Amino acid sequence: MLDINPYILPINRESVTNISSSIAIAKQAEKANVRKIIAAPRYIQGKQEINKDTIINLVEKVNQQLMEENIDVEIIPGQTIRIYG
């Protein structure tokens, strides 16, 4: 099963505060048979501009910790953006 979570990376004031909290979310997801989580922190132009490298680096750190703890969940990098018309 797949989940999309804007809060799983410790990246801004809306999200978890550290990688340990990210791991706790992943453990709960694993219990619910979720195997992949798209990390989708919000991008808000002029307010919350999170670049791709920051997201990818954090995803790599979290995935490394998940592997070390034998948690069968993979975090996939993504981002939530607003579309203006």
N, C-alpha and C positions, 0 to 999 in steps of 0.2 A: 504494500500500500504506500501511497505517496501523500506527503503533507506539504503545505506552503506555510512558512512561519516567518513573519517580519521581526520577531523578537529574539530569535535564538542566538544571534551573535552579539557579543559585548561591544557594541559599536556606537550607541548613542543613549540619550537619557530615557528613551522609551523601552529599550531592550534590556536583556539580562546584564548584570554588572560584571560578570567574570565567566571564564571558561567552565568553571565548576558548575555554574548554573546552566550553561549550555548542555553539559553532560547530563545533568539531572533531567532536563527536558527530553533529551534523546533516550534516556532510560525509560521514561514514561511512554514515549512513542514506541519503543521496542515492545513493551508489554501489550500495546494495542495493535501489534503486527505492522506498524509503520516501519519500512526499511529504507526509505529515502525521504529527506526533508529538503525542500528548496528554501534556502536562507534568502529572504527577500526584504532586507531593510529598506525603509522608505527613502526616496530621493525627492527632496523638495527644493526646487531652484531658489537660490539665494538664502536658504535657511538651513538645509540639511543636505549638503552636497557631498555624498560619500563616493569616493572613486573606486573603480573596479579593482585596483591593486590591493586596497585595504580589505575589501570583501574577500578576495581570493586568498590573501594571507591568513585571515582569520579562519576561513573555511578549512584551510590546510592544517592549521593548529588544532582545531576542534576535531577534525577527522583523525589526526595522529593520536590524539588522546582517546578517541573512541576505539581505535584499533588496539591501543595499549591496554584498555580496560575490557577488551573482547565484547564490545557492544555492537550488535549487528544492525547498525544504522549508518547511512552515508549522508553527509551534508553536501548539497549541490549549490554552487554560487548562483545568485540571482539578485534582482532588485525590483522594488515596487516603485513605479513612477506615476505621476499624474499626467493625464492627457488633457490639454486645453484645446477648445474648439474655436 
